[in-house]
Amino acid sequence: MKKKYSVLLILVFLAVLPLDAQCAMCRAVLESEENVSQAKGVNNGIVYLMAIPYILVALTGFYLYKVYSKKKTVKKT
């Protein structure tokens, strides 16, 4: 039970951290312009696009864990 809370705490902590995901070229071009909100928008878009594959892999892993853990409990009875 404590392990679940520690994992949840780590995930919440990581969600709060500011992330800079731009490559060096994109950052240089966007920061050289005066439109700072456009640079922030591009950075947020990159972070969201980067997060989707990780979420899909985590959901797939969780699903597989649930399926295989049910099969093991059925065989024991």
HUHUDA-V399490 format. One record per helix or strand of 2 or more residues. SS is the DSSP state (H for helix, E for strand). FROM is the first residue (numbers start at 1). TO is the last residue. If there is no record, write none. Layout:
[[SS FROM TO] [SS FROM TO]]
This chain:
[[H 2 16] [H 24 32] [H 36 76]]
